[in-house]
């Protein structure tokens, strides 16, 4: 049976590396993101011997688009074995009183509502397919445990993703649907490029922080996905060893 995986934010960074890693494991891929050219580049890099891939450019916070995509998945592949909810954005690192409502809403729409909509559609399909069941892995963040200064929208949504992960893990049990979360600390992507020049610390200083290759995250997701559905990694943290996370601020 052909295994099928959907990766959101698959055009760059962690999503791209994870899609490539899953393809090497034999998965057919549904590549989701906002920029079609990036998705097509990822699809091309899967290689000529890879399983089929579907590139879908849309906003995960759009309910109609999510419904349409899952109809395509059901028609083309007949099932979904793995959903990696990876797409996410941040907001400017400004004091909370300076944050515009539109900036707050954009982060909530993508980081939380998008995860909910994709999870909702995936659960519906996983319940009905044969064999029944599947796995959902959410990209949380170290911010799901400890915030950075001036990060209210991002931190709030990542804490909420943890709640959604645990609720999905509980509610999915009777239907052979496992759900876990990977919390990442400073994977080297476009979003973390600024860290080499210094980012705000809890003690008020600015300091550079180390990053790690996104391939390490991809390998961790592949491991989580490799487990049988009666086993689950509920939470996993993969971080740069030297980053200032463990200890006092």
C-alpha positions as CSV (number, residue, x, y, z in Angstrom):
1,X,0.0,0.0,0.0
2,X,1.3,3.4,-1.0
3,X,1.8,5.6,2.1
4,X,0.7,9.3,1.6
5,X,2.0,12.3,3.6
6,X,1.0,15.9,3.5
7,X,3.5,18.6,4.6
8,X,2.4,22.2,5.0
9,X,5.0,24.9,4.5
10,X,6.8,22.5,2.2
11,X,8.4,25.1,0.0
12,X,11.3,26.0,2.3
13,X,13.1,25.3,5.6
14,X,11.9,22.5,7.8
15,X,9.0,21.7,5.6
16,X,11.1,21.3,2.5
17,X,13.7,19.1,4.3
18,X,11.0,16.9,5.8
19,X,9.3,16.4,2.5
20,X,12.5,15.3,0.9
21,X,13.2,12.9,3.8
22,X,9.7,11.4,3.7
23,X,10.1,10.9,-0.1
24,X,13.3,9.0,0.5
25,X,11.2,6.7,2.8
26,X,8.8,6.0,0.0
27,X,5.9,8.3,0.8
28,X,3.8,10.0,-1.9
29,X,3.7,13.7,-1.0
30,X,1.1,16.4,-0.9
31,X,3.2,19.6,-0.8
32,X,1.4,22.6,0.6
33,X,2.4,26.3,0.8
34,X,1.6,29.8,-0.4
35,X,4.3,30.0,-3.1
36,X,3.8,27.7,-6.0
37,X,7.3,28.2,-7.4
38,X,8.9,27.0,-4.2
39,X,6.6,23.9,-4.0
40,X,7.4,23.0,-7.6
41,X,11.1,23.3,-6.7
42,X,10.6,20.9,-3.8
43,X,8.6,18.5,-6.0
44,X,11.4,18.6,-8.7
45,X,14.1,17.9,-6.1
46,X,12.2,14.7,-5.0
47,X,13.8,13.1,-8.0
48,X,12.6,11.1,-10.9
49,X,12.3,7.9,-9.0
50,X,10.1,9.3,-6.2
51,X,6.5,8.4,-5.5
52,X,3.9,10.8,-6.9
53,X,3.7,14.4,-5.5
54,X,0.9,16.9,-5.6
55,X,1.8,20.6,-5.2
56,X,-1.0,22.7,-3.8
57,X,-0.5,26.5,-3.4
58,X,-3.0,27.9,-0.9
59,X,-3.4,29.5,2.5
60,X,-4.0,26.9,5.2
61,X,-6.2,29.3,7.1
62,X,-8.8,29.3,4.2
63,X,-11.5,26.7,5.1
64,X,-12.8,26.4,1.5
65,X,-9.3,25.8,0.2
66,X,-8.6,23.1,2.8
67,X,-11.8,21.3,2.0
68,X,-11.0,21.4,-1.7
69,X,-7.5,20.1,-1.1
70,X,-8.7,17.1,0.9
71,X,-11.2,16.3,-1.7
72,X,-8.3,16.2,-4.2
73,X,-6.3,14.0,-1.8
74,X,-9.2,11.5,-1.4
75,X,-9.7,11.4,-5.2
76,X,-6.1,11.1,-6.2
77,X,-4.6,8.9,-3.4
78,X,-7.6,7.5,-1.6
79,X,-6.1,8.1,1.8
80,X,-3.7,10.1,4.0
81,X,-1.3,8.4,6.4
82,X,0.6,11.4,7.7
83,X,-0.1,15.1,8.2
84,X,2.8,17.3,9.2
85,X,1.4,20.6,10.3
86,X,4.5,22.7,9.8
87,X,3.4,26.1,8.2
88,X,3.8,29.0,10.6
89,X,4.7,32.7,10.7
90,X,5.8,35.2,13.3
91,X,5.0,38.9,14.0
92,X,7.4,41.8,14.5
93,X,9.2,41.7,17.8
94,X,7.6,44.8,19.3
95,X,6.1,45.5,22.7
96,X,2.6,44.1,22.9
97,X,0.9,47.5,23.1
98,X,2.5,48.4,19.7
99,X,1.2,45.2,18.0
100,X,-1.5,45.8,15.4
101,X,-4.6,43.6,15.5
102,X,-4.0,42.6,11.9
103,X,-0.5,41.3,12.9
104,X,-1.9,39.3,15.8
105,X,-4.7,37.9,13.6
106,X,-2.4,36.8,10.8
107,X,-0.3,34.7,13.2
108,X,-3.3,33.2,14.8
109,X,-4.9,32.4,11.4
110,X,-1.8,30.6,10.1
111,X,-0.3,29.0,13.3
112,X,-3.5,27.9,15.0
113,X,-6.5,28.1,12.7
114,X,-4.5,26.5,9.9
115,X,-3.4,23.6,12.1
116,X,-7.0,23.1,13.3
117,X,-8.5,23.1,9.8
118,X,-5.9,20.7,8.4
119,X,-6.2,18.5,11.4
120,X,-10.0,18.5,11.2
121,X,-10.0,17.5,7.5
122,X,-7.3,14.8,8.1
123,X,-9.2,13.2,11.0
124,X,-12.3,13.0,8.9
125,X,-10.4,11.3,6.1
126,X,-8.4,9.0,8.4
127,X,-11.5,7.8,10.1
128,X,-13.2,6.8,6.9
129,X,-10.2,5.3,4.9
130,X,-9.3,1.6,4.8
131,X,-7.1,0.7,6.6
132,X,-8.4,3.2,9.1
133,X,-6.2,5.6,11.0
134,X,-3.1,7.7,10.5
135,X,-0.7,10.1,12.2
136,X,-0.6,13.8,12.7
137,X,2.6,15.6,13.8
138,X,2.4,19.3,14.7
139,X,5.3,21.7,14.6
140,X,5.2,23.3,18.0
141,X,8.3,25.3,19.0
142,X,10.4,25.8,22.1
143,X,8.1,28.8,22.4
144,X,5.4,26.3,23.3
145,X,7.3,26.1,26.7
146,X,9.2,29.4,27.1
147,X,8.6,32.7,25.3
148,X,11.1,35.1,23.8
149,X,10.8,38.8,24.6
150,X,8.0,40.5,22.6
151,X,6.6,37.3,21.0
152,X,3.0,37.3,22.3
153,X,1.3,36.1,19.0
154,X,3.8,33.4,18.2
155,X,4.1,32.1,21.8
156,X,0.3,32.2,22.3
157,X,-0.3,30.2,19.2
158,X,2.4,27.6,19.9
159,X,1.0,27.1,23.5
160,X,-2.4,26.6,21.8
161,X,-0.9,24.1,19.4
162,X,0.2,22.0,22.4
163,X,-3.4,21.9,23.6
164,X,-4.7,21.0,20.2
165,X,-2.0,18.2,19.9
166,X,-3.1,16.7,23.2
167,X,-6.8,16.9,22.5
168,X,-6.3,15.3,19.1
169,X,-4.1,12.6,20.6
170,X,-6.9,11.8,23.1
171,X,-9.9,12.1,20.6
172,X,-8.0,10.1,18.0
173,X,-7.4,7.0,20.1
174,X,-10.6,5.2,19.3
175,X,-10.0,5.6,15.5
176,X,-6.3,4.6,15.4
177,X,-5.2,8.2,14.9
178,X,-2.0,9.2,16.7
179,X,-1.0,12.8,17.2
180,X,2.4,14.2,18.4
181,X,4.3,17.4,18.5
182,X,7.9,18.3,17.7
183,X,9.3,21.4,19.4
184,X,12.2,22.9,17.5
185,X,15.0,25.1,18.8
186,X,16.7,27.2,16.1
187,X,16.7,25.1,13.0
188,X,18.7,27.0,10.3
189,X,16.0,28.5,8.0
190,X,15.2,31.9,6.6
191,X,13.3,32.7,9.8
192,X,16.4,32.1,12.0
193,X,19.0,33.7,9.8
194,X,18.9,36.9,11.9
195,X,20.0,35.0,15.0
196,X,23.7,35.1,13.9
197,X,23.6,38.9,14.3
198,X,21.9,38.7,17.7
199,X,18.4,38.4,19.1
200,X,16.8,39.7,22.3
201,X,17.4,37.7,25.4
202,X,15.3,37.5,28.6
203,X,17.8,39.6,30.6
204,X,17.5,42.5,28.1
205,X,20.7,41.8,26.2
206,X,21.2,41.1,22.5
207,X,23.2,37.9,21.7
208,X,23.7,35.7,18.8
209,X,22.4,32.1,19.0
210,X,23.5,28.9,17.4
211,X,21.3,27.0,14.9
212,X,21.2,23.4,13.6
213,X,20.7,22.0,10.2
214,X,17.0,21.5,9.4
215,X,17.9,17.9,8.2
216,X,18.0,16.9,11.9
217,X,14.4,18.0,12.3
218,X,13.4,16.1,9.2
219,X,15.1,12.9,10.5
220,X,13.2,13.3,13.8
221,X,9.9,13.6,12.0
222,X,10.7,10.5,9.9
223,X,11.3,8.6,13.1
224,X,8.0,9.8,14.7
225,X,6.2,8.8,11.5
226,X,7.9,5.3,11.4
227,X,6.2,4.1,14.5
228,X,3.2,1.8,14.3
229,X,0.0,3.5,15.3
230,X,-0.1,1.8,18.7
231,X,3.0,3.8,19.6
232,X,3.3,7.5,19.7
233,X,5.9,10.2,20.4
234,X,3.6,12.7,22.2
235,X,6.3,15.4,22.4
236,X,9.9,15.7,21.2
237,X,12.3,18.6,21.5
238,X,15.1,19.0,19.1
239,X,17.4,22.0,19.7
240,X,20.8,23.5,19.2
241,X,22.8,22.2,22.2
242,X,24.3,25.6,23.0
243,X,21.2,27.8,22.7
244,X,20.1,29.6,25.9
245,X,17.0,27.6,26.6
246,X,17.9,25.3,29.4
247,X,18.6,27.4,32.5
248,X,17.9,30.8,34.0
249,X,17.1,33.8,31.7
